[in-house]
Structure formats: C-alpha cells, structure tokens
Amino acid sequence: MSFSEKIKEHAEVAWFVVMLILVGVFVAWNIVGVTNGSSTSYRYGLPLKSGMPADAQNAVSYFQAHAKGKQEEVINGMLVVNMSVGFNGFNPDLVVANTSEPVVIILHSQQVITGFFMRFPDGVVNVNAVPGYISYIYFVTPSSPGNFTWRDPEYAGYNFSYWTGTLEVK
C-alpha cells in the first residue's frame, strides 16, 4: 500500500480529530470569555460586575456601601449612577457627565426583562436588565460634548418605546 493510499484511508479520521480539536478550542475560548466577563454581561453564579475594570468594581462597592439614598456620585473620577427601569421608564432619565469620563450605571429592573441601549460615535452599549438581578453598565463618555439618548431595546410593556433617557456630555 502506497503512502497516498494510506492517507486516503485515514483522511476521515484525521479530519474528525482536527474538527474535534477546533470545537474544543472554541468551547474553551467561550468559557474563558464568560468567566472573565469579556463576552457577556449576564453570567449565572458570577457577580455581574466582575466584567468591569477593577477601579469600576471598587467605585461600585464604595457607592453601594456609602451612598444611601443618592442616585449618583463621582468616586475617584468615575461617575456612578443608581438607575431603575420599570413601567414608568428610566429613573433618572437625565445623566450629566464630563467628556472622557468613565461611567458606571447600576441598573435595576423591578418588573420585566428590559435593557439599556445607547449609541456612541465609536460603538454601542447594549445591556439587558433582568428582574431580581443587578446589571452593571460601564462605558467611557465620548471626548466631544453632545447629547446621547438611551432607550429600552426589549419589548417590555405598554409604551416601552418611549422609555428613554439622555446622557448629556459637557
């Protein structure tokens, strides 16, 4: 039996092994992305803020421990906003931030699965909010002033398309 005949005989097994290895690599890559927070914002069993930078996690922890009754506070140069969304829309529905300022929004949904969608010149912020879980939204404001509108991207109830808010970047 020649060498080329041996290759043809075992080609199916070789391709199966190659595909099995590729599937294993992609599964491992997704597991790593989910556990370190780089590929999703909603992970079962992990704190949702684990996908944010360490300074943002520290600012959120400080805000949650010390800012009783406040809706927003600047902590170490980072704006932290406590926001809720329900059948009356977003509260607060206006956030004022400086240019190139890191922002963390702690989003609570009381009744239904909702979300937060905002388009910036350099990309989109889109996070789901599930009742009973806290969602953390982290972004850096654009380097030029302007107004940006966020909205609820999920069908959440009557007039949900009017559930909007404005980020005013000074």
mmCIF file of the C-alpha atoms, coordinates in Angstrom:
data_MODEL
# 
_entry.id   MODEL 
# 
loop_
_atom_site.group_PDB 
_atom_site.id 
_atom_site.type_symbol 
_atom_site.label_atom_id 
_atom_site.label_alt_id 
_atom_site.label_comp_id 
_atom_site.label_asym_id 
_atom_site.label_entity_id 
_atom_site.label_seq_id 
_atom_site.pdbx_PDB_ins_code 
_atom_site.Cartn_x 
_atom_site.Cartn_y 
_atom_site.Cartn_z 
_atom_site.occupancy 
_atom_site.B_iso_or_equiv 
_atom_site.pdbx_formal_charge 
_atom_site.auth_seq_id 
_atom_site.auth_comp_id 
_atom_site.auth_asym_id 
_atom_site.auth_atom_id 
_atom_site.pdbx_PDB_model_num 
ATOM 1   C CA . MET A 1 1   ? 0.000   0.000  0.000  1.00 0.00 ? 1   MET A CA 1 
ATOM 2   C CA . SER A 1 2   ? 1.464   3.335  -1.048 1.00 0.00 ? 2   SER A CA 1 
ATOM 3   C CA . PHE A 1 3   ? 1.715   6.411  1.150  1.00 0.00 ? 3   PHE A CA 1 
ATOM 4   C CA . SER A 1 4   ? -1.081  8.266  -0.693 1.00 0.00 ? 4   SER A CA 1 
ATOM 5   C CA . GLU A 1 5   ? -3.402  5.276  -0.283 1.00 0.00 ? 5   GLU A CA 1 
ATOM 6   C CA . LYS A 1 6   ? -2.700  5.237  3.476  1.00 0.00 ? 6   LYS A CA 1 
ATOM 7   C CA . ILE A 1 7   ? -3.517  8.958  3.669  1.00 0.00 ? 7   ILE A CA 1 
ATOM 8   C CA . LYS A 1 8   ? -6.791  8.482  1.789  1.00 0.00 ? 8   LYS A CA 1 
ATOM 9   C CA . GLU A 1 9   ? -7.700  5.583  4.068  1.00 0.00 ? 9   GLU A CA 1 
ATOM 10  C CA . HIS A 1 10  ? -7.250  7.613  7.249  1.00 0.00 ? 10  HIS A CA 1 
ATOM 11  C CA . ALA A 1 11  ? -8.334  11.057 5.966  1.00 0.00 ? 11  ALA A CA 1 
ATOM 12  C CA . GLU A 1 12  ? -11.805 10.875 7.517  1.00 0.00 ? 12  GLU A CA 1 
ATOM 13  C CA . VAL A 1 13  ? -10.382 10.039 10.943 1.00 0.00 ? 13  VAL A CA 1 
ATOM 14  C CA . ALA A 1 14  ? -7.791  12.815 10.624 1.00 0.00 ? 14  ALA A CA 1 
ATOM 15  C CA . TRP A 1 15  ? -10.447 15.426 9.739  1.00 0.00 ? 15  TRP A CA 1 
ATOM 16  C CA . PHE A 1 16  ? -12.634 14.248 12.603 1.00 0.00 ? 16  PHE A CA 1 
ATOM 17  C CA . VAL A 1 17  ? -9.745  14.726 15.030 1.00 0.00 ? 17  VAL A CA 1 
ATOM 18  C CA . VAL A 1 18  ? -8.968  18.187 13.585 1.00 0.00 ? 18  VAL A CA 1 
ATOM 19  C CA . MET A 1 19  ? -12.616 19.264 13.919 1.00 0.00 ? 19  MET A CA 1 
ATOM 20  C CA . LEU A 1 20  ? -12.795 17.852 17.462 1.00 0.00 ? 20  LEU A CA 1 
ATOM 21  C CA . ILE A 1 21  ? -9.737  19.884 18.421 1.00 0.00 ? 21  ILE A CA 1 
ATOM 22  C CA . LEU A 1 22  ? -11.236 23.052 16.875 1.00 0.00 ? 22  LEU A CA 1 
ATOM 23  C CA . VAL A 1 23  ? -14.516 22.563 18.750 1.00 0.00 ? 23  VAL A CA 1 
ATOM 24  C CA . GLY A 1 24  ? -12.561 22.089 21.988 1.00 0.00 ? 24  GLY A CA 1 
ATOM 25  C CA . VAL A 1 25  ? -10.602 25.295 21.380 1.00 0.00 ? 25  VAL A CA 1 
ATOM 26  C CA . PHE A 1 26  ? -13.764 27.334 20.676 1.00 0.00 ? 26  PHE A CA 1 
ATOM 27  C CA . VAL A 1 27  ? -15.568 25.936 23.742 1.00 0.00 ? 27  VAL A CA 1 
ATOM 28  C CA . ALA A 1 28  ? -12.570 26.714 25.957 1.00 0.00 ? 28  ALA A CA 1 
ATOM 29  C CA . TRP A 1 29  ? -12.325 30.216 24.457 1.00 0.00 ? 29  TRP A CA 1 
ATOM 30  C CA . ASN A 1 30  ? -16.005 30.891 25.252 1.00 0.00 ? 30  ASN A CA 1 
ATOM 31  C CA . ILE A 1 31  ? -15.669 29.557 28.792 1.00 0.00 ? 31  ILE A CA 1 
ATOM 32  C CA . VAL A 1 32  ? -12.730 31.883 29.407 1.00 0.00 ? 32  VAL A CA 1 
ATOM 33  C CA . GLY A 1 33  ? -14.661 34.818 27.915 1.00 0.00 ? 33  GLY A CA 1 
ATOM 34  C CA . VAL A 1 34  ? -17.699 34.180 30.095 1.00 0.00 ? 34  VAL A CA 1 
ATOM 35  C CA . THR A 1 35  ? -15.773 33.677 33.310 1.00 0.00 ? 35  THR A CA 1 
ATOM 36  C CA . ASN A 1 36  ? -13.639 36.810 32.970 1.00 0.00 ? 36  ASN A CA 1 
ATOM 37  C CA . GLY A 1 37  ? -16.580 38.911 31.749 1.00 0.00 ? 37  GLY A CA 1 
ATOM 38  C CA . SER A 1 38  ? -15.239 39.897 28.336 1.00 0.00 ? 38  SER A CA 1 
ATOM 39  C CA . SER A 1 39  ? -18.008 38.274 26.287 1.00 0.00 ? 39  SER A CA 1 
ATOM 40  C CA . THR A 1 40  ? -21.248 38.704 28.233 1.00 0.00 ? 40  THR A CA 1 
ATOM 41  C CA . SER A 1 41  ? -22.844 40.801 30.923 1.00 0.00 ? 41  SER A CA 1 
ATOM 42  C CA . TYR A 1 42  ? -25.148 38.143 32.370 1.00 0.00 ? 42  TYR A CA 1 
ATOM 43  C CA . ARG A 1 43  ? -23.421 35.147 33.913 1.00 0.00 ? 43  ARG A CA 1 
ATOM 44  C CA . TYR A 1 44  ? -25.018 32.596 36.215 1.00 0.00 ? 44  TYR A CA 1 
ATOM 45  C CA . GLY A 1 45  ? -23.217 32.213 39.514 1.00 0.00 ? 45  GLY A CA 1 
ATOM 46  C CA . LEU A 1 46  ? -20.740 35.066 38.994 1.00 0.00 ? 46  LEU A CA 1 
ATOM 47  C CA . PRO A 1 47  ? -21.083 38.643 40.212 1.00 0.00 ? 47  PRO A CA 1 
ATOM 48  C CA . LEU A 1 48  ? -22.155 40.674 37.198 1.00 0.00 ? 48  LEU A CA 1 
ATOM 49  C CA . LYS A 1 49  ? -19.716 43.457 37.989 1.00 0.00 ? 49  LYS A CA 1 
ATOM 50  C CA . SER A 1 50  ? -16.802 41.054 37.505 1.00 0.00 ? 50  SER A CA 1 
ATOM 51  C CA . GLY A 1 51  ? -16.643 42.089 33.834 1.00 0.00 ? 51  GLY A CA 1 
ATOM 52  C CA . MET A 1 52  ? -15.783 45.707 34.691 1.00 0.00 ? 52  MET A CA 1 
ATOM 53  C CA . PRO A 1 53  ? -12.308 47.137 35.338 1.00 0.00 ? 53  PRO A CA 1 
ATOM 54  C CA . ALA A 1 54  ? -11.086 46.836 38.923 1.00 0.00 ? 54  ALA A CA 1 
ATOM 55  C CA . ASP A 1 55  ? -11.394 50.574 39.643 1.00 0.00 ? 55  ASP A CA 1 
ATOM 56  C CA . ALA A 1 56  ? -15.023 50.498 38.458 1.00 0.00 ? 56  ALA A CA 1 
ATOM 57  C CA . GLN A 1 57  ? -15.751 47.500 40.703 1.00 0.00 ? 57  GLN A CA 1 
ATOM 58  C CA . ASN A 1 58  ? -14.222 49.362 43.658 1.00 0.00 ? 58  ASN A CA 1 
ATOM 59  C CA . ALA A 1 59  ? -16.256 52.507 42.896 1.00 0.00 ? 59  ALA A CA 1 
ATOM 60  C CA . VAL A 1 60  ? -19.476 50.461 42.740 1.00 0.00 ? 60  VAL A CA 1 
ATOM 61  C CA . SER A 1 61  ? -18.692 48.694 46.012 1.00 0.00 ? 61  SER A CA 1 
ATOM 62  C CA . TYR A 1 62  ? -17.969 52.032 47.709 1.00 0.00 ? 62  TYR A CA 1 
ATOM 63  C CA . PHE A 1 63  ? -21.147 53.607 46.264 1.00 0.00 ? 63  PHE A CA 1 
ATOM 64  C CA . GLN A 1 64  ? -23.333 50.710 47.374 1.00 0.00 ? 64  GLN A CA 1 
ATOM 65  C CA . ALA A 1 65  ? -21.886 50.845 50.889 1.00 0.00 ? 65  ALA A CA 1 
ATOM 66  C CA . HIS A 1 66  ? -21.867 54.617 51.451 1.00 0.00 ? 66  HIS A CA 1 
ATOM 67  C CA . ALA A 1 67  ? -24.283 56.417 49.129 1.00 0.00 ? 67  ALA A CA 1 
ATOM 68  C CA . LYS A 1 68  ? -27.544 55.714 50.900 1.00 0.00 ? 68  LYS A CA 1 
ATOM 69  C CA . GLY A 1 69  ? -30.385 57.458 49.073 1.00 0.00 ? 69  GLY A CA 1 
ATOM 70  C CA . LYS A 1 70  ? -28.169 59.072 46.422 1.00 0.00 ? 70  LYS A CA 1 
ATOM 71  C CA . GLN A 1 71  ? -28.808 58.495 42.732 1.00 0.00 ? 71  GLN A CA 1 
ATOM 72  C CA . GLU A 1 72  ? -25.342 59.411 41.536 1.00 0.00 ? 72  GLU A CA 1 
ATOM 73  C CA . GLU A 1 73  ? -21.906 60.272 42.839 1.00 0.00 ? 73  GLU A CA 1 
ATOM 74  C CA . VAL A 1 74  ? -18.425 60.806 41.434 1.00 0.00 ? 74  VAL A CA 1 
ATOM 75  C CA . ILE A 1 75  ? -15.988 58.384 43.067 1.00 0.00 ? 75  ILE A CA 1 
ATOM 76  C CA . ASN A 1 76  ? -12.298 58.624 42.160 1.00 0.00 ? 76  ASN A CA 1 
ATOM 77  C CA . GLY A 1 77  ? -13.110 60.386 38.877 1.00 0.00 ? 77  GLY A CA 1 
ATOM 78  C CA . MET A 1 78  ? -15.786 57.840 37.921 1.00 0.00 ? 78  MET A CA 1 
ATOM 79  C CA . LEU A 1 79  ? -19.478 58.719 37.766 1.00 0.00 ? 79  LEU A CA 1 
ATOM 80  C CA . VAL A 1 80  ? -21.607 56.023 39.428 1.00 0.00 ? 80  VAL A CA 1 
ATOM 81  C CA . VAL A 1 81  ? -25.363 56.218 38.741 1.00 0.00 ? 81  VAL A CA 1 
ATOM 82  C CA . ASN A 1 82  ? -28.034 54.165 40.502 1.00 0.00 ? 82  ASN A CA 1 
ATOM 83  C CA . MET A 1 83  ? -30.790 53.710 37.904 1.00 0.00 ? 83  MET A CA 1 
ATOM 84  C CA . SER A 1 84  ? -34.061 51.819 37.873 1.00 0.00 ? 84  SER A CA 1 
ATOM 85  C CA . VAL A 1 85  ? -36.331 50.973 34.975 1.00 0.00 ? 85  VAL A CA 1 
ATOM 86  C CA . GLY A 1 86  ? -39.975 49.998 35.249 1.00 0.00 ? 86  GLY A CA 1 
ATOM 87  C CA . PHE A 1 87  ? -43.359 50.664 33.704 1.00 0.00 ? 87  PHE A CA 1 
ATOM 88  C CA . ASN A 1 88  ? -42.802 54.405 34.133 1.00 0.00 ? 88  ASN A CA 1 
ATOM 89  C CA . GLY A 1 89  ? -39.487 54.358 32.239 1.00 0.00 ? 89  GLY A CA 1 
ATOM 90  C CA . PHE A 1 90  ? -35.980 55.109 33.469 1.00 0.00 ? 90  PHE A CA 1 
ATOM 91  C CA . ASN A 1 91  ? -35.261 56.877 36.749 1.00 0.00 ? 91  ASN A CA 1 
ATOM 92  C CA . PRO A 1 92  ? -33.228 59.057 36.451 1.00 0.00 ? 92  PRO A CA 1 
ATOM 93  C CA . ASP A 1 93  ? -33.804 59.851 32.812 1.00 0.00 ? 93  ASP A CA 1 
ATOM 94  C CA . LEU A 1 94  ? -31.068 62.504 32.627 1.00 0.00 ? 94  LEU A CA 1 
ATOM 95  C CA . VAL A 1 95  ? -27.400 61.918 33.435 1.00 0.00 ? 95  VAL A CA 1 
ATOM 96  C CA . VAL A 1 96  ? -24.851 64.704 33.119 1.00 0.00 ? 96  VAL A CA 1 
ATOM 97  C CA . ALA A 1 97  ? -21.202 63.689 32.672 1.00 0.00 ? 97  ALA A CA 1 
ATOM 98  C CA . ASN A 1 98  ? -17.924 65.237 31.594 1.00 0.00 ? 98  ASN A CA 1 
ATOM 99  C CA . THR A 1 99  ? -16.106 64.359 28.388 1.00 0.00 ? 99  THR A CA 1 
ATOM 100 C CA . SER A 1 100 ? -13.940 61.212 28.536 1.00 0.00 ? 100 SER A CA 1 
ATOM 101 C CA . GLU A 1 101 ? -15.338 60.372 31.976 1.00 0.00 ? 101 GLU A CA 1 
ATOM 102 C CA . PRO A 1 102 ? -15.797 56.723 32.973 1.00 0.00 ? 102 PRO A CA 1 
ATOM 103 C CA . VAL A 1 103 ? -19.413 55.978 33.889 1.00 0.00 ? 103 VAL A CA 1 
ATOM 104 C CA . VAL A 1 104 ? -20.923 53.012 35.710 1.00 0.00 ? 104 VAL A CA 1 
ATOM 105 C CA . ILE A 1 105 ? -24.692 52.588 35.739 1.00 0.00 ? 105 ILE A CA 1 
ATOM 106 C CA . ILE A 1 106 ? -26.162 50.226 38.319 1.00 0.00 ? 106 ILE A CA 1 
ATOM 107 C CA . LEU A 1 107 ? -29.382 49.166 36.585 1.00 0.00 ? 107 LEU A CA 1 
ATOM 108 C CA . HIS A 1 108 ? -32.336 47.642 38.445 1.00 0.00 ? 108 HIS A CA 1 
ATOM 109 C CA . SER A 1 109 ? -35.461 46.302 36.782 1.00 0.00 ? 109 SER A CA 1 
ATOM 110 C CA . GLN A 1 110 ? -38.390 45.708 39.087 1.00 0.00 ? 110 GLN A CA 1 
ATOM 111 C CA . GLN A 1 111 ? -40.976 44.049 36.862 1.00 0.00 ? 111 GLN A CA 1 
ATOM 112 C CA . VAL A 1 112 ? -39.892 42.767 33.454 1.00 0.00 ? 112 VAL A CA 1 
ATOM 113 C CA . ILE A 1 113 ? -36.845 41.978 31.360 1.00 0.00 ? 113 ILE A CA 1 
ATOM 114 C CA . THR A 1 114 ? -35.726 45.304 29.978 1.00 0.00 ? 114 THR A CA 1 
ATOM 115 C CA . GLY A 1 115 ? -32.493 46.721 28.707 1.00 0.00 ? 115 GLY A CA 1 
ATOM 116 C CA . PHE A 1 116 ? -30.280 49.701 28.099 1.00 0.00 ? 116 PHE A CA 1 
ATOM 117 C CA . PHE A 1 117 ? -29.232 50.660 24.565 1.00 0.00 ? 117 PHE A CA 1 
ATOM 118 C CA . MET A 1 118 ? -27.183 53.732 23.689 1.00 0.00 ? 118 MET A CA 1 
ATOM 119 C CA . ARG A 1 119 ? -25.263 54.507 20.513 1.00 0.00 ? 119 ARG A CA 1 
ATOM 120 C CA . PHE A 1 120 ? -21.972 56.431 20.701 1.00 0.00 ? 120 PHE A CA 1 
ATOM 121 C CA . PRO A 1 121 ? -19.846 57.634 17.776 1.00 0.00 ? 121 PRO A CA 1 
ATOM 122 C CA . ASP A 1 122 ? -17.393 54.796 18.410 1.00 0.00 ? 122 ASP A CA 1 
ATOM 123 C CA . GLY A 1 123 ? -19.806 51.992 19.288 1.00 0.00 ? 123 GLY A CA 1 
ATOM 124 C CA . VAL A 1 124 ? -22.913 50.781 21.041 1.00 0.00 ? 124 VAL A CA 1 
ATOM 125 C CA . VAL A 1 125 ? -23.737 49.996 24.662 1.00 0.00 ? 125 VAL A CA 1 
ATOM 126 C CA . ASN A 1 126 ? -26.408 47.302 24.935 1.00 0.00 ? 126 ASN A CA 1 
ATOM 127 C CA . VAL A 1 127 ? -27.105 45.511 28.234 1.00 0.00 ? 127 VAL A CA 1 
ATOM 128 C CA . ASN A 1 128 ? -30.126 43.503 29.381 1.00 0.00 ? 128 ASN A CA 1 
ATOM 129 C CA . ALA A 1 129 ? -31.704 44.040 32.784 1.00 0.00 ? 129 ALA A CA 1 
ATOM 130 C CA . VAL A 1 130 ? -33.366 41.017 34.376 1.00 0.00 ? 130 VAL A CA 1 
ATOM 131 C CA . PRO A 1 131 ? -35.723 41.444 37.372 1.00 0.00 ? 131 PRO A CA 1 
ATOM 132 C CA . GLY A 1 132 ? -34.085 40.329 40.585 1.00 0.00 ? 132 GLY A CA 1 
ATOM 133 C CA . TYR A 1 133 ? -30.538 40.839 39.247 1.00 0.00 ? 133 TYR A CA 1 
ATOM 134 C CA . ILE A 1 134 ? -28.434 43.968 39.151 1.00 0.00 ? 134 ILE A CA 1 
ATOM 135 C CA . SER A 1 135 ? -26.900 44.813 35.776 1.00 0.00 ? 135 SER A CA 1 
ATOM 136 C CA . TYR A 1 136 ? -23.762 46.916 35.606 1.00 0.00 ? 136 TYR A CA 1 
ATOM 137 C CA . ILE A 1 137 ? -23.122 49.128 32.578 1.00 0.00 ? 137 ILE A CA 1 
ATOM 138 C CA . TYR A 1 138 ? -19.624 50.506 32.120 1.00 0.00 ? 138 TYR A CA 1 
ATOM 139 C CA . PHE A 1 139 ? -18.507 52.932 29.419 1.00 0.00 ? 139 PHE A CA 1 
ATOM 140 C CA . VAL A 1 140 ? -16.345 55.990 28.897 1.00 0.00 ? 140 VAL A CA 1 
ATOM 141 C CA . THR A 1 141 ? -18.117 59.076 27.572 1.00 0.00 ? 141 THR A CA 1 
ATOM 142 C CA . PRO A 1 142 ? -17.050 60.464 24.185 1.00 0.00 ? 142 PRO A CA 1 
ATOM 143 C CA . SER A 1 143 ? -14.253 63.027 24.011 1.00 0.00 ? 143 SER A CA 1 
ATOM 144 C CA . SER A 1 144 ? -16.516 65.669 22.479 1.00 0.00 ? 144 SER A CA 1 
ATOM 145 C CA . PRO A 1 145 ? -19.624 67.223 24.085 1.00 0.00 ? 145 PRO A CA 1 
ATOM 146 C CA . GLY A 1 146 ? -23.090 66.220 22.983 1.00 0.00 ? 146 GLY A CA 1 
ATOM 147 C CA . ASN A 1 147 ? -26.350 64.587 23.966 1.00 0.00 ? 147 ASN A CA 1 
ATOM 148 C CA . PHE A 1 148 ? -26.909 60.851 23.614 1.00 0.00 ? 148 PHE A CA 1 
ATOM 149 C CA . THR A 1 149 ? -30.242 59.108 24.021 1.00 0.00 ? 149 THR A CA 1 
ATOM 150 C CA . TRP A 1 150 ? -30.611 55.701 25.586 1.00 0.00 ? 150 TRP A CA 1 
ATOM 151 C CA . ARG A 1 151 ? -33.695 53.561 25.218 1.00 0.00 ? 151 ARG A CA 1 
ATOM 152 C CA . ASP A 1 152 ? -35.141 50.194 26.169 1.00 0.00 ? 152 ASP A CA 1 
ATOM 153 C CA . PRO A 1 153 ? -34.351 47.703 23.382 1.00 0.00 ? 153 PRO A CA 1 
ATOM 154 C CA . GLU A 1 154 ? -36.641 44.966 24.736 1.00 0.00 ? 154 GLU A CA 1 
ATOM 155 C CA . TYR A 1 155 ? -40.396 44.698 24.318 1.00 0.00 ? 155 TYR A CA 1 
ATOM 156 C CA . ALA A 1 156 ? -41.164 45.332 27.972 1.00 0.00 ? 156 ALA A CA 1 
ATOM 157 C CA . GLY A 1 157 ? -44.682 46.694 28.134 1.00 0.00 ? 157 GLY A CA 1 
ATOM 158 C CA . TYR A 1 158 ? -47.045 49.442 27.092 1.00 0.00 ? 158 TYR A CA 1 
ATOM 159 C CA . ASN A 1 159 ? -45.217 52.454 25.604 1.00 0.00 ? 159 ASN A CA 1 
ATOM 160 C CA . PHE A 1 160 ? -41.804 50.845 26.144 1.00 0.00 ? 160 PHE A CA 1 
ATOM 161 C CA . SER A 1 161 ? -40.536 52.627 23.018 1.00 0.00 ? 161 SER A CA 1 
ATOM 162 C CA . TYR A 1 162 ? -40.926 55.898 24.937 1.00 0.00 ? 162 TYR A CA 1 
ATOM 163 C CA . TRP A 1 163 ? -38.779 54.690 27.837 1.00 0.00 ? 163 TRP A CA 1 
ATOM 164 C CA . THR A 1 164 ? -35.778 56.853 27.038 1.00 0.00 ? 164 THR A CA 1 
ATOM 165 C CA . GLY A 1 165 ? -33.205 58.956 28.776 1.00 0.00 ? 165 GLY A CA 1 
ATOM 166 C CA . THR A 1 166 ? -30.470 61.405 27.884 1.00 0.00 ? 166 THR A CA 1 
ATOM 167 C CA . LEU A 1 167 ? -26.760 61.410 28.621 1.00 0.00 ? 167 LEU A CA 1 
ATOM 168 C CA . GLU A 1 168 ? -25.543 64.998 28.454 1.00 0.00 ? 168 GLU A CA 1 
ATOM 169 C CA . VAL A 1 169 ? -21.789 65.134 27.922 1.00 0.00 ? 169 VAL A CA 1 
ATOM 170 C CA . LYS A 1 170 ? -20.316 68.533 28.786 1.00 0.00 ? 170 LYS A CA 1 
# 
